[in-house]
Amino acid sequence: MEIFNHLATGFSVALAPMNLVLVLVGCFIGTLIGSLPGIGPINGVAILLPLAYAMGFPPESALILLAGVYYGAEYGGRISSILLNVPGDAGAIMTTLDGYPMSKRGEGGRALALSAVSSFAGSIGALLLMVVSAPLLSQLAIQFGPSEYVLLMVFAFTCLATMVGSRPVKTLVGVLIGLLLATVGVDSGTGVLRFTMGIPNFFDGVDFLVVVIGMFAISEVLALLEQWARNDLSITPVGRSFVSFADLMKVKWVVLRSTVIGFLIGVLPGTGASIASAVAYGTEKRFAEGDDSQFGKGDIRGLAAPEAANNASAAGSMVPMLTLGIPGSGTTAILLGALLMFNITPGPLLFEQQPQIAWSLIASMFVGNLALLVMNLPLIGLFVRLLSIRQAYLVPVIVMLTFVGIYSIHGDSFDLYFMVLLGIFGFLLRKLHFSLAPVILGLVLGEVLEDNLRRALSISGGDWSILLNGPMTYSLTVATLVALLAPGLWRLWKKAGKAGAIADRRMLEEE
């Protein structure tokens, strides 16, 4: 009962006129930022943080604005992913796998509407979980050490092997390419330069945004140019801009499972939406095996799963930040900095000493997600009109956005050349029927895997048995083995069932 009293207090603060306006402004700005390739929620929150501080907002109002930008950007990331095959941020990479094929066959409006509803359901479900279980989950997050993170990454990679259907080997090759890119730069353990080829720009590693924009946006532009050269360009039909009741019924359990997965992974510090969406997508791919699913070709379940998971992880990442003072993602690290700027110390005592800060932030997320759904659904028709633009005009716009976005990061022309080179490489991979998503996720997860593996082996003095040192590591190992062996066992079971049915039919015929 005390929780509901605190939540009611939070709503009284969040629904104050100024805070309500800030929620709406933050959500709108976040949607725009998320829809622009290469910017993403981290940069959006970082850009607005000095502005919120300079305008003298109260701490709760500033946090409400910045949080609105955060989950607004998670919503917005789906727009370019579905319509242009260009993920707005790492969490939207999985959305391209089924969202863009739906758009290509004239269902862009349906895909945007379904993703908006899935995102809303994932966010609200995760917020409800956060309200009732935040203290308990903060204790779970503390128990995750280097060994647990290593096995979590292995489990995520195992789930990735299901993304490309009948081509798991090509998926694993894509993951290895991403892992190789993750090793470029200074070795964090020894300080030795690795795979930099003497180029100073690689000393800090390969920039994630350069890889994403190069391999997705530039390769997509090259694919459009190839179609133009073959006179094969056509205007994509717009299609309907709403989601049907039948669609909602088909994905209801998908959204529920993905919400729980996204929230639990979001609670773990240092994971984030990219891992949550990958695990949710792989899980639903497993569930869908054997029922003629079209995962990777425009299956609505393959769209709903990552959208629910990445928005649920955004809410989940707030839990360790508020209860432990540990950022759950890159964006919450900036929000943590905002708390410190306002002389607020996050941690277990925050909910006791300054409950209006924590609960008003949670309440504003309920309000903001509802506002995002109300704002986004009517705008779907406008967004999807992008598909009716002639490619002769659309291609230069995509190129301009990508070049401006990448150059604004470091102001270095080397990034532009490297982006184009990666775009050509990505185009060749697409021609060879490789999926680009495993490459990006290998890059994202590779650094986390390496750092935690180093820590675990340093603690144990090189003894690999530390990777199996408790109930959590055993559970993750079992989950990985199940994910690895389940498809083969499922196929064997189906073959046995078919063989039994044929034998029964023959016996009946003989009789």
C-alpha positions as a Python dict, from the first residue, in 0.01 Angstrom:
ca = {
    (1, 'M'): (0, 0, 0),
    (2, 'E'): (291, 230, 75),
    (3, 'I'): (411, 191, -286),
    (4, 'F'): (80, 324, -419),
    (5, 'N'): (99, 623, -184),
    (6, 'H'): (448, 704, -313),
    (7, 'L'): (333, 658, -672),
    (8, 'A'): (37, 891, -612),
    (9, 'T'): (282, 1151, -480),
    (10, 'G'): (494, 1102, -790),
    (11, 'F'): (195, 1157, -1019),
    (12, 'S'): (106, 1478, -834),
    (13, 'V'): (453, 1610, -921),
    (14, 'A'): (467, 1469, -1276),
    (15, 'L'): (122, 1611, -1365),
    (16, 'A'): (210, 1964, -1253),
    (17, 'P'): (164, 2194, -1556),
    (18, 'M'): (534, 2270, -1609),
    (19, 'N'): (642, 1908, -1567),
    (20, 'L'): (364, 1787, -1796),
    (21, 'V'): (485, 2027, -2067),
    (22, 'L'): (844, 1909, -2015),
    (23, 'V'): (736, 1545, -2053),
    (24, 'L'): (566, 1622, -2384),
    (25, 'V'): (858, 1833, -2509),
    (26, 'G'): (1110, 1565, -2409),
    (27, 'C'): (911, 1288, -2578),
    (28, 'F'): (873, 1490, -2899),
    (29, 'I'): (1241, 1586, -2914),
    (30, 'G'): (1340, 1228, -2830),
    (31, 'T'): (1127, 1090, -3113),
    (32, 'L'): (1291, 1327, -3360),
    (33, 'I'): (1640, 1246, -3230),
    (34, 'G'): (1577, 872, -3237),
    (35, 'S'): (1451, 884, -3594),
    (36, 'L'): (1773, 1050, -3717),
    (37, 'P'): (2036, 785, -3795),
    (38, 'G'): (2351, 806, -3585),
    (39, 'I'): (2233, 1036, -3306),
    (40, 'G'): (2052, 806, -3064),
    (41, 'P'): (1937, 858, -2703),
    (42, 'I'): (2286, 899, -2555),
    (43, 'N'): (2370, 1198, -2772),
    (44, 'G'): (2020, 1341, -2737),
    (45, 'V'): (2033, 1340, -2356),
    (46, 'A'): (2392, 1469, -2358),
    (47, 'I'): (2293, 1763, -2581),
    (48, 'L'): (1998, 1865, -2363),
    (49, 'L'): (2166, 1816, -2024),
    (50, 'P'): (2354, 2151, -2022),
    (51, 'L'): (2039, 2326, -2145),
    (52, 'A'): (1825, 2178, -1867),
    (53, 'Y'): (2084, 2282, -1608),
    (54, 'A'): (2131, 2632, -1750),
    (55, 'M'): (1757, 2703, -1750),
    (56, 'G'): (1745, 2651, -1374),
    (57, 'F'): (1486, 2373, -1371),
    (58, 'P'): (1423, 2198, -1038),
    (59, 'P'): (1597, 1859, -1021),
    (60, 'E'): (1279, 1657, -1072),
    (61, 'S'): (1176, 1871, -1371),
    (62, 'A'): (1517, 1839, -1537),
    (63, 'L'): (1516, 1461, -1489),
    (64, 'I'): (1161, 1437, -1628),
    (65, 'L'): (1273, 1624, -1942),
    (66, 'L'): (1586, 1415, -1993),
    (67, 'A'): (1406, 1086, -1927),
    (68, 'G'): (1142, 1189, -2183),
    (69, 'V'): (1418, 1232, -2440),
    (70, 'Y'): (1557, 890, -2345),
    (71, 'Y'): (1248, 677, -2399),
    (72, 'G'): (1124, 905, -2677),
    (73, 'A'): (1443, 823, -2867),
    (74, 'E'): (1380, 451, -2810),
    (75, 'Y'): (1043, 501, -2982),
    (76, 'G'): (1189, 714, -3260),
    (77, 'G'): (1464, 467, -3346),
    (78, 'R'): (1210, 240, -3510),
    (79, 'I'): (1111, 494, -3778),
    (80, 'S'): (1429, 490, -3984),
    (81, 'S'): (1483, 120, -3902),
    (82, 'I'): (1150, 20, -4054),
    (83, 'L'): (1128, 268, -4340),
    (84, 'L'): (1493, 301, -4448),
    (85, 'N'): (1670, -5, -4299),
    (86, 'V'): (1890, 237, -4102),
    (87, 'P'): (1877, 177, -3724),
    (88, 'G'): (1861, 496, -3521),
    (89, 'D'): (2063, 334, -3240),
    (90, 'A'): (2195, -4, -3127),
    (91, 'G'): (1862, -106, -2972),
    (92, 'A'): (1687, -69, -3310),
    (93, 'I'): (1919, -302, -3502),
    (94, 'M'): (1693, -605, -3452),
    (95, 'T'): (1390, -404, -3567),
    (96, 'T'): (1536, -386, -3918),
    (97, 'L'): (1526, -765, -3961),
    (98, 'D'): (1148, -788, -3998),
    (99, 'G'): (1039, -423, -3996),
    (100, 'Y'): (1214, -329, -4320),
    (101, 'P'): (1086, -635, -4514),
    (102, 'M'): (732, -539, -4406),
    (103, 'S'): (795, -188, -4533),
    (104, 'K'): (930, -318, -4865),
    (105, 'R'): (612, -514, -4930),
    (106, 'G'): (389, -213, -4865),
    (107, 'E'): (317, -261, -4492),
    (108, 'G'): (523, 26, -4353),
    (109, 'G'): (222, 183, -4180),
    (110, 'R'): (122, -148, -4024),
    (111, 'A'): (480, -205, -3906),
    (112, 'L'): (505, 143, -3750),
    (113, 'A'): (169, 106, -3575),
    (114, 'L'): (255, -239, -3441),
    (115, 'S'): (596, -123, -3321),
    (116, 'A'): (438, 177, -3143),
    (117, 'V'): (188, -45, -2961),
    (118, 'S'): (457, -303, -2876),
    (119, 'S'): (689, -31, -2748),
    (120, 'F'): (411, 115, -2533),
    (121, 'A'): (318, -226, -2389),
    (122, 'G'): (685, -308, -2320),
    (123, 'S'): (745, 23, -2144),
    (124, 'I'): (430, 12, -1930),
    (125, 'G'): (486, -353, -1839),
    (126, 'A'): (846, -281, -1739),
    (127, 'L'): (741, 21, -1532),
    (128, 'L'): (490, -192, -1342),
    (129, 'L'): (764, -448, -1278),
    (130, 'M'): (995, -168, -1163),
    (131, 'V'): (739, -32, -917),
    (132, 'V'): (680, -366, -745),
    (133, 'S'): (1023, -528, -767),
    (134, 'A'): (1293, -258, -782),
    (135, 'P'): (1448, -331, -437),
    (136, 'L'): (1462, -706, -501),
    (137, 'L'): (1610, -667, -850),
    (138, 'S'): (1873, -425, -726),
    (139, 'Q'): (2002, -707, -503),
    (140, 'L'): (2006, -939, -807),
    (141, 'A'): (2212, -687, -1003),
    (142, 'I'): (2471, -674, -722),
    (143, 'Q'): (2523, -1051, -750),
    (144, 'F'): (2624, -1026, -1117),
    (145, 'G'): (3002, -1045, -1133),
    (146, 'P'): (3242, -1085, -1427),
    (147, 'S'): (3168, -1458, -1464),
    (148, 'E'): (2795, -1400, -1488),
    (149, 'Y'): (2843, -1129, -1750),
    (150, 'V'): (3065, -1355, -1961),
    (151, 'L'): (2804, -1630, -1964),
    (152, 'L'): (2529, -1376, -2034),
    (153, 'M'): (2721, -1262, -2342),
    (154, 'V'): (2769, -1625, -2453),
    (155, 'F'): (2395, -1678, -2412),
    (156, 'A'): (2326, -1368, -2622),
    (157, 'F'): (2559, -1492, -2897),
    (158, 'T'): (2387, -1831, -2889),
    (159, 'C'): (2053, -1657, -2941),
    (160, 'L'): (2205, -1468, -3234),
    (161, 'A'): (2267, -1797, -3414),
    (162, 'T'): (1891, -1824, -3477),
    (163, 'M'): (1854, -1491, -3659),
    (164, 'V'): (1922, -1596, -4015),
    (165, 'G'): (1712, -1911, -4017),
    (166, 'S'): (1886, -2170, -4234),
    (167, 'R'): (2222, -1987, -4232),
    (168, 'P'): (2355, -2012, -3874),
    (169, 'V'): (2713, -2043, -4001),
    (170, 'K'): (2688, -1708, -4180),
    (171, 'T'): (2543, -1559, -3864),
    (172, 'L'): (2839, -1681, -3659),
    (173, 'V'): (3080, -1548, -3922),
    (174, 'G'): (2907, -1209, -3892),
    (175, 'V'): (2947, -1222, -3513),
    (176, 'L'): (3318, -1301, -3552),
    (177, 'I'): (3362, -1002, -3785),
    (178, 'G'): (3202, -783, -3519),
    (179, 'L'): (3424, -930, -3248),
    (180, 'L'): (3732, -862, -3461),
    (181, 'L'): (3626, -497, -3500),
    (182, 'A'): (3578, -479, -3122),
    (183, 'T'): (3944, -576, -3064),
    (184, 'V'): (4082, -281, -3265),
    (185, 'G'): (4254, -19, -3049),
    (186, 'V'): (4452, -13, -2725),
    (187, 'D'): (4442, -331, -2522),
    (188, 'S'): (4285, -228, -2190),
    (189, 'G'): (4490, -487, -2000),
    (190, 'T'): (4839, -433, -2142),
    (191, 'G'): (4824, -98, -2322),
    (192, 'V'): (4944, -263, -2645),
    (193, 'L'): (4804, -138, -2976),
    (194, 'R'): (4603, -406, -3158),
    (195, 'F'): (4514, -415, -3529),
    (196, 'T'): (4546, -38, -3572),
    (197, 'M'): (4777, -65, -3878),
    (198, 'G'): (4961, 240, -3746),
    (199, 'I'): (4657, 466, -3804),
    (200, 'P'): (4613, 705, -3505),
    (201, 'N'): (4236, 724, -3563),
    (202, 'F'): (4208, 358, -3462),
    (203, 'F'): (4394, 399, -3132),
    (204, 'D'): (4064, 459, -2948),
    (205, 'G'): (3896, 172, -3128),
    (206, 'V'): (3635, 160, -3401),
    (207, 'D'): (3348, 402, -3341),
    (208, 'F'): (3019, 217, -3312),
    (209, 'L'): (2815, 482, -3494),
    (210, 'V'): (3056, 486, -3789),
    (211, 'V'): (3015, 109, -3827),
    (212, 'V'): (2636, 117, -3793),
    (213, 'I'): (2582, 404, -4037),
    (214, 'G'): (2838, 268, -4282),
    (215, 'M'): (2716, -91, -4290),
    (216, 'F'): (2345, -9, -4288),
    (217, 'A'): (2289, 335, -4442),
    (218, 'I'): (2569, 343, -4699),
    (219, 'S'): (2515, -19, -4803),
    (220, 'E'): (2143, 58, -4843),
    (221, 'V'): (2228, 356, -5065),
    (222, 'L'): (2453, 132, -5276),
    (223, 'A'): (2171, -123, -5306),
    (224, 'L'): (1935, 152, -5425),
    (225, 'L'): (2195, 270, -5678),
    (226, 'E'): (2229, -86, -5805),
    (227, 'Q'): (1853, -103, -5859),
    (228, 'W'): (1864, 234, -6037),
    (229, 'A'): (2137, 105, -6269),
    (230, 'R'): (1915, -193, -6356),
    (231, 'N'): (1608, 32, -6396),
    (232, 'D'): (1453, -172, -6118),
    (233, 'L'): (1350, 112, -5887),
    (234, 'S'): (985, 132, -5789),
    (235, 'I'): (784, 342, -5546),
    (236, 'T'): (693, 132, -5243),
    (237, 'P'): (318, 125, -5177),
    (238, 'V'): (220, 298, -4854),
    (239, 'G'): (-44, 52, -4735),
    (240, 'R'): (-262, 86, -4429),
    (241, 'S'): (-146, 284, -4126),
    (242, 'F'): (-307, 93, -3843),
    (243, 'V'): (-267, -233, -3658),
    (244, 'S'): (-552, -482, -3652),
    (245, 'F'): (-699, -664, -3353),
    (246, 'A'): (-584, -993, -3510),
    (247, 'D'): (-224, -865, -3513),
    (248, 'L'): (-246, -771, -3145),
    (249, 'M'): (-381, -1113, -3053),
    (250, 'K'): (-101, -1283, -3247),
    (251, 'V'): (175, -1093, -3065),
    (252, 'K'): (26, -1061, -2715),
    (253, 'W'): (238, -1339, -2562),
    (254, 'V'): (539, -1232, -2767),
    (255, 'V'): (517, -884, -2617),
    (256, 'L'): (469, -1021, -2266),
    (257, 'R'): (773, -1251, -2286),
    (258, 'S'): (989, -984, -2450),
    (259, 'T'): (889, -728, -2186),
    (260, 'V'): (1008, -955, -1905),
    (261, 'I'): (1330, -1040, -2093),
    (262, 'G'): (1401, -677, -2176),
    (263, 'F'): (1335, -558, -1822),
    (264, 'L'): (1551, -823, -1655),
    (265, 'I'): (1841, -761, -1893),
    (266, 'G'): (1800, -384, -1859),
    (267, 'V'): (1837, -415, -1482),
    (268, 'L'): (2188, -559, -1526),
    (269, 'P'): (2441, -274, -1536),
    (270, 'G'): (2626, -237, -1865),
    (271, 'T'): (2393, -442, -2083),
    (272, 'G'): (2128, -227, -2251),
    (273, 'A'): (1872, -240, -2530),
    (274, 'S'): (2095, -406, -2791),
    (275, 'I'): (2140, -723, -2582),
    (276, 'A'): (1776, -723, -2469),
    (277, 'S'): (1638, -697, -2822),
    (278, 'A'): (1878, -965, -2952),
    (279, 'V'): (1788, -1215, -2677),
    (280, 'A'): (1414, -1143, -2716),
    (281, 'Y'): (1431, -1188, -3093),
    (282, 'G'): (1626, -1513, -3063),
    (283, 'T'): (1385, -1643, -2800),
    (284, 'E'): (1079, -1575, -3014),
    (285, 'K'): (1252, -1731, -3314),
    (286, 'R'): (1288, -2047, -3106),
    (287, 'F'): (921, -2039, -3006),
    (288, 'A'): (815, -1988, -3369),
    (289, 'E'): (1014, -2279, -3515),
    (290, 'G'): (796, -2533, -3690),
    (291, 'D'): (490, -2311, -3753),
    (292, 'D'): (590, -2172, -4093),
    (293, 'S'): (718, -1845, -3947),
    (294, 'Q'): (863, -1581, -4173),
    (295, 'F'): (1122, -1445, -3930),
    (296, 'G'): (1363, -1226, -4123),
    (297, 'K'): (1112, -1182, -4405),
    (298, 'G'): (853, -963, -4236),
    (299, 'D'): (704, -1162, -3947),
    (300, 'I'): (511, -935, -3708),
    (301, 'R'): (641, -1135, -3411),
    (302, 'G'): (997, -1061, -3520),
    (303, 'L'): (906, -691, -3512),
    (304, 'A'): (709, -689, -3185),
    (305, 'A'): (971, -880, -2982),
    (306, 'P'): (1268, -640, -3013),
    (307, 'E'): (1045, -332, -2990),
    (308, 'A'): (891, -447, -2661),
    (309, 'A'): (1229, -561, -2528),
    (310, 'N'): (1433, -249, -2605),
    (311, 'N'): (1175, -19, -2448),
    (312, 'A'): (1140, -247, -2146),
    (313, 'S'): (1518, -242, -2102),
    (314, 'A'): (1511, 140, -2098),
    (315, 'A'): (1284, 125, -1794),
    (316, 'G'): (1484, -159, -1641),
    (317, 'S'): (1811, 33, -1670),
    (318, 'M'): (1662, 295, -1436),
    (319, 'V'): (1650, 42, -1151),
    (320, 'P'): (2026, 10, -1078),
    (321, 'M'): (2073, 385, -1137),
    (322, 'L'): (1812, 486, -880),
    (323, 'T'): (1860, 207, -624),
    (324, 'L'): (2236, 148, -644),
    (325, 'G'): (2381, 453, -815),
    (326, 'I'): (2510, 225, -1094),
    (327, 'P'): (2412, 320, -1450),
    (328, 'G'): (2240, 37, -1635),
    (329, 'S'): (2326, 179, -1980),
    (330, 'G'): (2520, 460, -2148),
    (331, 'T'): (2218, 688, -2138),
    (332, 'T'): (2147, 629, -1770),
    (333, 'A'): (2515, 708, -1704),
    (334, 'I'): (2441, 1058, -1834),
    (335, 'L'): (2124, 1073, -1624),
    (336, 'L'): (2336, 970, -1325),
    (337, 'G'): (2564, 1264, -1403),
    (338, 'A'): (2255, 1487, -1408),
    (339, 'L'): (2160, 1369, -1059),
    (340, 'L'): (2508, 1447, -931),
    (341, 'M'): (2500, 1791, -1096),
    (342, 'F'): (2192, 1869, -886),
    (343, 'N'): (2364, 1740, -569),
    (344, 'I'): (2142, 1432, -552),
    (345, 'T'): (2311, 1110, -447),
    (346, 'P'): (2144, 806, -604),
    (347, 'G'): (2139, 484, -407),
    (348, 'P'): (1934, 291, -153),
    (349, 'L'): (1861, 605, 52),
    (350, 'L'): (1725, 805, -244),
    (351, 'F'): (1375, 655, -207),
    (352, 'E'): (1375, 739, 166),
    (353, 'Q'): (1543, 1080, 175),
    (354, 'Q'): (1413, 1231, -153),
    (355, 'P'): (1116, 1017, -261),
    (356, 'Q'): (967, 1298, -471),
    (357, 'I'): (1266, 1278, -707),
    (358, 'A'): (1251, 903, -765),
    (359, 'W'): (874, 859, -773),
    (360, 'S'): (805, 1166, -987),
    (361, 'L'): (1054, 1030, -1241),
    (362, 'I'): (878, 690, -1243),
    (363, 'A'): (533, 852, -1268),
    (364, 'S'): (648, 1078, -1552),
    (365, 'M'): (753, 769, -1748),
    (366, 'F'): (395, 638, -1731),
    (367, 'V'): (268, 974, -1856),
    (368, 'G'): (539, 1005, -2122),
    (369, 'N'): (483, 663, -2272),
    (370, 'L'): (110, 728, -2299),
    (371, 'A'): (189, 1064, -2462),
    (372, 'L'): (426, 894, -2707),
    (373, 'L'): (158, 646, -2813),
    (374, 'V'): (-97, 925, -2861),
    (375, 'M'): (155, 1138, -3055),
    (376, 'N'): (301, 862, -3268),
    (377, 'L'): (-8, 680, -3392),
    (378, 'P'): (-157, 984, -3573),
    (379, 'L'): (185, 1066, -3722),
    (380, 'I'): (232, 722, -3876),
    (381, 'G'): (63, 831, -4196),
    (382, 'L'): (310, 1120, -4221),
    (383, 'F'): (614, 904, -4147),
    (384, 'V'): (516, 638, -4397),
    (385, 'R'): (483, 896, -4674),
    (386, 'L'): (863, 883, -4683),
    (387, 'L'): (817, 561, -4881),
    (388, 'S'): (636, 744, -5160),
    (389, 'I'): (932, 978, -5220),
    (390, 'R'): (1119, 897, -5539),
    (391, 'Q'): (1451, 726, -5469),
    (392, 'A'): (1623, 991, -5681),
    (393, 'Y'): (1538, 1238, -5404),
    (394, 'L'): (1550, 999, -5108),
    (395, 'V'): (1907, 873, -5166),
    (396, 'P'): (2072, 1220, -5145),
    (397, 'V'): (1877, 1293, -4826),
    (398, 'I'): (1997, 967, -4665),
    (399, 'V'): (2357, 1040, -4770),
    (400, 'M'): (2338, 1397, -4636),
    (401, 'L'): (2199, 1285, -4298),
    (402, 'T'): (2463, 1015, -4259),
    (403, 'F'): (2758, 1237, -4352),
    (404, 'V'): (2643, 1525, -4131),
    (405, 'G'): (2568, 1291, -3841),
    (406, 'I'): (2905, 1115, -3856),
    (407, 'Y'): (3110, 1431, -3909),
    (408, 'S'): (2940, 1599, -3612),
    (409, 'I'): (3070, 1329, -3375),
    (410, 'H'): (3445, 1400, -3398),
    (411, 'G'): (3474, 1655, -3678),
    (412, 'D'): (3719, 1423, -3854),
    (413, 'S'): (3699, 1346, -4226),
    (414, 'F'): (3867, 1008, -4164),
    (415, 'D'): (3539, 884, -4017),
    (416, 'L'): (3364, 967, -4345),
    (417, 'Y'): (3614, 770, -4555),
    (418, 'F'): (3601, 476, -4315),
    (419, 'M'): (3220, 487, -4316),
    (420, 'V'): (3213, 464, -4697),
    (421, 'L'): (3463, 174, -4689),
    (422, 'L'): (3246, -10, -4436),
    (423, 'G'): (2942, 63, -4653),
    (424, 'I'): (3106, -109, -4950),
    (425, 'F'): (3202, -402, -4727),
    (426, 'G'): (2846, -420, -4593),
    (427, 'F'): (2708, -412, -4948),
    (428, 'L'): (2929, -708, -5043),
    (429, 'L'): (2813, -900, -4735),
    (430, 'R'): (2452, -835, -4834),
    (431, 'K'): (2520, -964, -5185),
    (432, 'L'): (2659, -1281, -5025),
    (433, 'H'): (2338, -1311, -4817),
    (434, 'F'): (2496, -1229, -4482),
    (435, 'S'): (2287, -1053, -4220),
    (436, 'L'): (2449, -730, -4098),
    (437, 'A'): (2284, -732, -3755),
    (438, 'P'): (2517, -1000, -3607),
    (439, 'V'): (2820, -793, -3716),
    (440, 'I'): (2696, -488, -3526),
    (441, 'L'): (2593, -685, -3219),
    (442, 'G'): (2928, -865, -3218),
    (443, 'L'): (3094, -524, -3205),
    (444, 'V'): (2863, -402, -2926),
    (445, 'L'): (2891, -713, -2709),
    (446, 'G'): (3256, -790, -2784),
    (447, 'E'): (3401, -522, -2558),
    (448, 'V'): (3174, -623, -2268),
    (449, 'L'): (3268, -989, -2316),
    (450, 'E'): (3642, -920, -2330),
    (451, 'D'): (3650, -685, -2030),
    (452, 'N'): (3456, -920, -1805),
    (453, 'L'): (3651, -1227, -1919),
    (454, 'R'): (3975, -1045, -1831),
    (455, 'R'): (3839, -950, -1488),
    (456, 'A'): (3720, -1303, -1415),
    (457, 'L'): (4054, -1461, -1511),
    (458, 'S'): (4247, -1195, -1319),
    (459, 'I'): (4048, -1273, -1005),
    (460, 'S'): (4104, -1649, -1044),
    (461, 'G'): (4467, -1626, -1151),
    (462, 'G'): (4389, -1777, -1489),
    (463, 'D'): (4163, -2057, -1361),
    (464, 'W'): (3875, -2095, -1610),
    (465, 'S'): (3662, -2280, -1356),
    (466, 'I'): (3563, -1938, -1216),
    (467, 'L'): (3312, -1918, -1502),
    (468, 'L'): (3107, -2183, -1319),
    (469, 'N'): (3106, -2063, -961),
    (470, 'G'): (2747, -2036, -844),
    (471, 'P'): (2375, -2080, -909),
    (472, 'M'): (2357, -1785, -1150),
    (473, 'T'): (2639, -1913, -1371),
    (474, 'Y'): (2489, -2264, -1370),
    (475, 'S'): (2151, -2123, -1473),
    (476, 'L'): (2302, -1923, -1760),
    (477, 'T'): (2500, -2226, -1877),
    (478, 'V'): (2186, -2442, -1881),
    (479, 'A'): (1997, -2168, -2069),
    (480, 'T'): (2276, -2151, -2327),
    (481, 'L'): (2277, -2529, -2376),
    (482, 'V'): (1899, -2531, -2412),
    (483, 'A'): (1914, -2250, -2670),
    (484, 'L'): (2190, -2437, -2855),
    (485, 'L'): (2033, -2784, -2855),
    (486, 'A'): (1661, -2702, -2869),
    (487, 'P'): (1638, -2658, -3251),
    (488, 'G'): (1804, -2993, -3320),
    (489, 'L'): (1592, -3174, -3061),
    (490, 'W'): (1280, -3007, -3200),
    (491, 'R'): (1362, -3124, -3553),
    (492, 'L'): (1430, -3479, -3429),
    (493, 'W'): (1100, -3480, -3241),
    (494, 'K'): (913, -3363, -3551),
    (495, 'K'): (1082, -3630, -3767),
    (496, 'A'): (994, -3896, -3510),
    (497, 'G'): (635, -3772, -3504),
    (498, 'K'): (612, -3783, -3884),
    (499, 'A'): (771, -4128, -3895),
    (500, 'G'): (523, -4253, -3634),
    (501, 'A'): (230, -4107, -3829),
    (502, 'I'): (350, -4275, -4152),
    (503, 'A'): (390, -4607, -3972),
    (504, 'D'): (39, -4580, -3824),
    (505, 'R'): (-104, -4502, -4168),
    (506, 'R'): (68, -4805, -4320),
    (507, 'M'): (-65, -5030, -4046),
    (508, 'L'): (-417, -4904, -4109),
    (509, 'E'): (-376, -4963, -4483),
    (510, 'E'): (-250, -5316, -4424),
    (511, 'E'): (-547, -5389, -4202),
}
